[in-house]
Amino acid sequence: MTDQPAGFRGMIRRMQSWEGFLLAVLLFIILMNTALTPQYMTVSNQINLFQLSIEKAMVALVMTFVIVNAEIDLSVGSMMGLSACAFGWLVNSGVDAGAAVVICLAIGAAGGAFNALFIVRFGLPSLVVTLATLIGFRGLARVLVEDRGYGGFPDWFTTLGQRGLVGPVPLSVILFFALFAVCFVILQRTGFGRRTYVIGTNREVAEYAGINTGRHKAVIFMASGLVAALAGLFYAARVGAVRGDVAFGFELDIITIVLLGGVSIFGGVGTMVGVFLSILIVLNLRNGMALQNITGHIQTGVIGALLIASVIVPRLKPGALLARLRPPVAERRP
């Protein structure tokens, strides 16, 4: 092995990482779905696979920053609901749909800033703060729509979520891949990403090194709220109507995706590639089960079991094959 090229050895190490394990699981699921269901590999099904859960996938990308930073944001599902309901209420109150979109995005950023205020300025745990805003944002959404449902959105708005922008591919799917590219570069290739890892590993060391941890966390929570609001708008566009229970419980699926991707709940560990592979695993697994007419409750149970396995499997074997690797040293230094 000593005379192997460095690039080959690096590839072997990557394949022995948690990301390599996720890739193997993904390929197995794709092969099983292909063998069991002929229509699985059709273009329409592959687009449908992404489109039906694209809002969760978007938020999972930003949730990666939150959890790597050793925080949690339980309010994202409620913010998605608040954004969608606020849009429905504004449009039905006579506000121009374009202006309503801008207002809803501002609500998302403001909600993230509200979370950050109590977490950073008052030093409260993010678990407690975002649990409170999970209830608060959902309550505001229900106040806006009460027991009604709002629909009748402009055609240009529903087109964003229901029709293809580039051939059969809708805007939401295109935006997801663009957002993934941006998040990957920021987390894995920039100083902001390195500071995110350092703060998540040890906040006191990060502050001693001169990093403004409070401002850093505020930016991440504002981004989380903004993307959650954007995802809520895409959900409203895809469904064509909103109610007070929009995106109810989505935060649990989103956090599951991130943790399955190898991001440590204690912070400082994880990669965007692992989260992307986790998204593909969950989407393909759910799609395959749906094509086999497996009920939603069983699908949820399988996803929960997969999350438990993501915690247990790496500890069954002390070797590198299934061990989660920390990010490379170069990605962890401020």
C-alpha positions as CSV (number, residue, x, y, z in Angstrom):
1,M,0.0,0.0,0.0
2,T,2.9,2.3,0.5
3,D,3.6,2.7,-3.2
4,Q,0.0,3.7,-4.0
5,P,-0.5,7.2,-5.3
6,A,-1.7,9.8,-2.7
7,G,-4.9,10.5,-4.6
8,F,-5.8,6.8,-4.6
9,R,-5.2,6.5,-0.9
10,G,-7.3,9.6,-0.3
11,M,-10.1,8.1,-2.3
12,I,-9.9,4.9,-0.3
13,R,-10.1,6.9,3.0
14,R,-13.1,8.7,1.7
15,M,-14.9,5.4,0.8
16,Q,-14.2,4.2,4.4
17,S,-15.8,7.3,5.9
18,W,-19.5,7.7,6.9
19,E,-20.1,9.4,3.6
20,G,-18.8,6.3,1.8
21,F,-21.1,4.1,3.9
22,L,-24.1,6.4,3.0
23,L,-23.2,6.2,-0.7
24,A,-23.2,2.4,-0.5
25,V,-26.6,2.5,1.2
26,L,-28.0,4.9,-1.4
27,L,-26.8,2.7,-4.3
28,F,-28.4,-0.4,-2.6
29,I,-31.7,1.4,-2.3
30,I,-31.6,2.6,-5.9
31,L,-30.8,-1.0,-7.1
32,M,-33.7,-2.4,-5.0
33,N,-36.2,0.2,-6.2
34,T,-35.2,-0.4,-9.8
35,A,-35.6,-4.1,-9.5
36,L,-38.9,-4.0,-7.7
37,T,-40.6,-1.1,-9.6
38,P,-40.1,-0.6,-13.3
39,Q,-41.4,3.0,-13.3
40,Y,-39.0,4.0,-10.6
41,M,-36.3,5.1,-13.0
42,T,-38.6,7.2,-15.3
43,V,-37.9,10.9,-15.6
44,S,-41.3,11.9,-14.2
45,N,-40.8,9.7,-11.1
46,Q,-37.3,11.1,-10.4
47,I,-38.6,14.6,-10.6
48,N,-41.6,13.8,-8.4
49,L,-39.2,12.1,-6.0
50,F,-37.5,15.5,-5.4
51,Q,-40.5,17.8,-5.8
52,L,-42.7,16.3,-3.0
53,S,-40.1,16.8,-0.3
54,I,-38.0,19.6,-1.7
55,E,-38.9,22.1,1.0
56,K,-37.6,19.8,3.7
57,A,-34.4,19.3,1.7
58,M,-33.8,23.0,1.4
59,V,-34.1,23.7,5.1
60,A,-31.9,20.6,5.9
61,L,-29.0,22.3,4.1
62,V,-29.1,25.3,6.4
63,M,-30.0,23.2,9.5
64,T,-26.5,21.7,8.9
65,F,-24.9,25.0,9.8
66,V,-27.0,25.3,12.9
67,I,-26.2,21.8,14.3
68,V,-22.5,21.9,13.3
69,N,-22.5,25.2,15.3
70,A,-23.7,23.1,18.3
71,E,-27.2,24.7,18.3
72,I,-30.6,23.5,17.2
73,D,-33.6,25.2,15.5
74,L,-36.9,23.5,16.3
75,S,-38.9,26.4,14.9
76,V,-38.2,25.8,11.2
77,G,-41.4,23.9,10.5
78,S,-43.5,26.5,12.2
79,M,-41.7,29.2,10.3
80,M,-42.6,27.5,7.1
81,G,-46.2,27.4,8.2
82,L,-46.2,31.0,9.3
83,S,-44.6,32.2,6.0
84,A,-47.2,30.2,3.9
85,C,-50.1,31.4,6.0
86,A,-48.9,35.0,6.0
87,F,-48.7,34.8,2.2
88,G,-52.2,33.5,1.9
89,W,-53.6,36.1,4.3
90,L,-51.8,39.0,2.5
91,V,-52.9,38.0,-1.0
92,N,-56.5,37.5,0.1
93,S,-56.3,40.9,1.8
94,G,-55.5,42.5,-1.5
95,V,-51.7,42.8,-1.2
96,D,-49.8,42.2,-4.4
97,A,-48.4,38.7,-4.5
98,G,-44.8,39.9,-5.3
99,A,-44.9,42.3,-2.3
100,A,-46.3,39.5,-0.2
101,V,-43.3,37.2,-1.1
102,V,-40.9,39.9,0.0
103,I,-42.8,40.5,3.3
104,C,-42.8,36.7,4.1
105,L,-39.1,36.4,3.5
106,A,-38.6,39.4,5.8
107,I,-40.8,37.6,8.4
108,G,-38.5,34.6,8.1
109,A,-35.3,36.6,8.7
110,A,-36.9,38.5,11.6
111,G,-38.0,35.2,13.2
112,G,-34.4,34.0,13.0
113,A,-33.1,37.2,14.5
114,F,-35.7,36.9,17.3
115,N,-34.3,33.4,18.1
116,A,-30.8,34.7,18.0
117,L,-31.6,37.6,20.3
118,F,-32.5,35.3,23.2
119,I,-29.8,32.7,22.4
120,V,-26.9,35.2,22.0
121,R,-27.9,38.2,24.1
122,F,-29.5,36.4,27.0
123,G,-27.5,33.1,26.8
124,L,-30.6,30.9,26.7
125,P,-30.3,27.3,25.2
126,S,-31.4,27.2,21.6
127,L,-33.4,24.1,22.4
128,V,-35.6,26.1,24.8
129,V,-35.8,29.2,22.7
130,T,-36.7,27.5,19.5
131,L,-39.2,25.2,21.2
132,A,-41.0,28.3,22.4
133,T,-40.9,29.9,19.0
134,L,-42.1,26.6,17.4
135,I,-45.3,27.1,19.5
136,G,-45.3,30.9,18.9
137,F,-44.9,30.9,15.2
138,R,-47.5,28.1,14.8
139,G,-49.9,30.1,16.9
140,L,-49.4,33.2,14.7
141,A,-50.1,31.1,11.6
142,R,-53.3,29.8,13.1
143,V,-54.4,33.3,14.1
144,L,-53.9,34.5,10.6
145,V,-55.9,31.8,8.9
146,E,-58.1,30.6,11.8
147,D,-60.0,27.6,10.6
148,R,-60.1,28.7,7.0
149,G,-57.9,27.7,4.0
150,Y,-56.6,30.3,1.6
151,G,-56.1,29.6,-2.1
152,G,-56.7,31.3,-5.4
153,F,-53.1,32.4,-5.8
154,P,-51.9,34.0,-9.0
155,D,-50.9,31.7,-11.8
156,W,-47.3,32.8,-11.9
157,F,-46.9,31.9,-8.2
158,T,-48.4,28.4,-8.5
159,T,-46.4,27.8,-11.6
160,L,-43.2,28.1,-9.5
161,G,-44.2,25.0,-7.6
162,Q,-46.3,23.0,-10.0
163,R,-44.8,23.3,-13.5
164,G,-41.4,22.8,-15.0
165,L,-39.1,25.8,-15.5
166,V,-36.4,24.0,-17.5
167,G,-38.2,21.2,-19.3
168,P,-40.0,19.2,-16.7
169,V,-37.8,20.4,-13.8
170,P,-39.5,22.9,-11.5
171,L,-37.8,26.0,-10.1
172,S,-37.8,24.5,-6.6
173,V,-35.6,21.6,-7.6
174,I,-33.2,23.9,-9.5
175,L,-33.0,26.2,-6.5
176,F,-32.3,23.3,-4.2
177,F,-29.2,22.2,-6.2
178,A,-28.0,25.9,-6.4
179,L,-28.5,26.2,-2.6
180,F,-26.5,23.0,-2.0
181,A,-23.6,24.3,-4.1
182,V,-23.6,27.6,-2.2
183,C,-23.8,25.9,1.2
184,F,-21.1,23.4,0.3
185,V,-18.7,26.1,-0.7
186,I,-19.4,28.2,2.4
187,L,-19.2,25.3,4.9
188,Q,-16.3,23.4,3.4
189,R,-14.2,26.1,1.7
190,T,-14.5,29.4,3.4
191,G,-13.5,31.1,6.7
192,F,-17.1,31.3,7.7
193,G,-17.4,27.5,7.5
194,R,-14.2,27.0,9.4
195,R,-15.4,29.3,12.2
196,T,-18.7,27.3,12.3
197,Y,-16.8,24.1,13.0
198,V,-14.5,25.8,15.6
199,I,-17.5,27.4,17.5
200,G,-19.3,24.1,17.4
201,T,-16.3,22.2,18.8
202,N,-15.5,24.7,21.6
203,R,-17.1,28.1,21.9
204,E,-14.7,29.3,24.6
205,V,-11.6,28.5,22.4
206,A,-13.3,30.2,19.5
207,E,-13.9,33.4,21.5
208,Y,-10.3,33.2,22.8
209,A,-9.2,33.1,19.2
210,G,-11.0,36.4,18.5
211,I,-14.1,35.0,16.7
212,N,-17.3,37.0,17.3
213,T,-19.4,33.9,18.2
214,G,-22.5,35.9,18.9
215,R,-22.6,37.6,15.5
216,H,-21.8,34.3,13.8
217,K,-24.7,32.5,15.5
218,A,-27.0,35.4,14.7
219,V,-26.2,35.1,11.0
220,I,-26.8,31.4,11.0
221,F,-30.2,31.7,12.8
222,M,-31.3,34.5,10.4
223,A,-30.3,32.3,7.5
224,S,-32.3,29.4,9.0
225,G,-35.4,31.6,9.3
226,L,-35.0,33.0,5.8
227,V,-34.7,29.7,4.1
228,A,-37.5,28.2,6.1
229,A,-39.8,31.1,5.0
230,L,-38.7,30.5,1.4
231,A,-39.5,26.8,1.7
232,G,-42.9,27.7,3.1
233,L,-43.6,29.8,0.0
234,F,-42.6,27.0,-2.3
235,Y,-44.9,24.6,-0.3
236,A,-47.8,27.1,-0.8
237,A,-47.0,27.3,-4.5
238,R,-46.8,23.5,-4.9
239,V,-50.0,22.8,-3.0
240,G,-51.9,25.9,-4.2
241,A,-53.5,26.5,-0.8
242,V,-52.6,27.0,2.8
243,R,-54.0,26.1,6.2
244,G,-52.8,26.5,9.8
245,D,-51.2,23.1,9.9
246,V,-48.9,23.7,6.9
247,A,-45.5,22.0,7.4
248,F,-46.6,20.6,10.8
249,G,-43.9,18.3,12.2
250,F,-41.5,19.0,9.4
251,E,-38.7,20.0,11.8
252,L,-38.3,16.4,13.0
253,D,-37.8,15.1,9.5
254,I,-35.3,17.9,8.7
255,I,-33.2,17.2,11.9
256,T,-33.4,13.4,11.1
257,I,-31.9,14.0,7.7
258,V,-29.1,16.1,9.1
259,L,-28.1,13.7,11.8
260,L,-28.3,10.7,9.4
261,G,-25.9,12.7,7.2
262,G,-23.2,12.3,9.9
263,V,-23.6,15.7,11.6
264,S,-23.0,15.4,15.4
265,I,-25.8,16.7,17.6
266,F,-23.0,18.0,19.8
267,G,-21.6,20.2,17.1
268,G,-18.2,20.5,15.3
269,V,-18.6,17.4,13.1
270,G,-20.3,16.8,9.7
271,T,-20.1,17.6,6.0
272,M,-22.5,19.0,3.5
273,V,-21.8,15.9,1.2
274,G,-23.0,13.6,4.0
275,V,-26.2,15.6,4.4
276,F,-26.8,15.6,0.6
277,L,-26.4,11.8,0.5
278,S,-28.8,11.5,3.5
279,I,-31.3,13.6,1.6
280,L,-31.1,11.3,-1.4
281,I,-31.4,8.2,0.8
282,V,-34.5,9.5,2.6
283,L,-36.2,10.7,-0.7
284,N,-35.4,7.5,-2.6
285,L,-36.4,5.3,0.3
286,R,-39.8,7.0,0.8
287,N,-40.4,7.0,-3.0
288,G,-39.6,3.3,-3.3
289,M,-41.9,2.5,-0.4
290,A,-44.7,4.7,-1.8
291,L,-44.4,2.9,-5.2
292,Q,-44.8,-0.4,-3.3
293,N,-48.0,1.0,-1.7
294,I,-46.5,1.0,1.8
295,T,-48.4,3.4,4.1
296,G,-47.0,6.7,5.4
297,H,-46.9,5.5,9.1
298,I,-44.7,2.5,8.1
299,Q,-42.5,4.9,6.0
300,T,-42.0,7.1,9.1
301,G,-41.1,4.1,11.2
302,V,-38.5,3.0,8.7
303,I,-37.0,6.5,8.6
304,G,-36.9,6.5,12.4
305,A,-35.2,3.1,12.5
306,L,-32.7,4.5,9.9
307,L,-31.9,7.4,12.3
308,I,-31.3,5.0,15.2
309,A,-29.0,2.9,12.9
310,S,-27.0,6.0,12.0
311,V,-26.1,6.3,15.7
312,I,-25.5,2.6,16.5
313,V,-23.8,1.3,13.3
314,P,-20.6,3.5,13.6
315,R,-20.1,2.1,17.1
316,L,-20.4,-1.6,16.2
317,K,-17.0,-1.7,14.6
318,P,-14.0,0.3,15.9
319,G,-12.2,0.3,12.6
320,A,-12.4,3.0,10.0
321,L,-15.0,1.3,7.7
322,L,-18.0,2.7,9.5
323,A,-16.4,5.3,11.7
324,R,-17.5,8.9,11.2
325,L,-14.6,11.0,10.3
326,R,-14.2,14.5,11.6
327,P,-13.8,17.2,8.9
328,P,-10.2,17.5,7.6
329,V,-7.9,19.6,9.8
330,A,-7.8,22.3,7.2
331,E,-11.6,22.7,7.5
332,R,-11.5,22.9,11.3
333,R,-9.0,25.6,11.9
334,P,-10.2,29.2,12.2
